[in-house]
Amino acid sequence: MYWLSPVRHFVTGFPLEYVYSTIGCQPGYAQLARNNYSVIVNVKALLAYKKGAMVQDAFPELSATDREFLITGMNPEEQAKVFKEE
């Protein structure tokens, strides 16, 4: 299955697409994967995010890196390149 992010890619304008799976997850949770990285999220929080909740409000338990992954689709390695400190 696939899940489309409510956020659009800043270059293409299309929604970001993640592989969505509940296999191997606790009930009520799902794994979202993209760019060789994945994060497990609460399904109710995911629906709230899709309906417009801010990522930090929907997923307060996730790290900033994991929330950035949900927003931009960039894995931690890509984030480090883009947001590297000078």
Secondary structure, 3 states (H helix, E strand, C coil): CEEEEEEECCCCCCEEEEEEECCCCCCCEEEEEECCEEEEEEHHHHHHHHCCCCHHHHCCCCCHHHHHHHHHCCCHHHHHHHCCCC
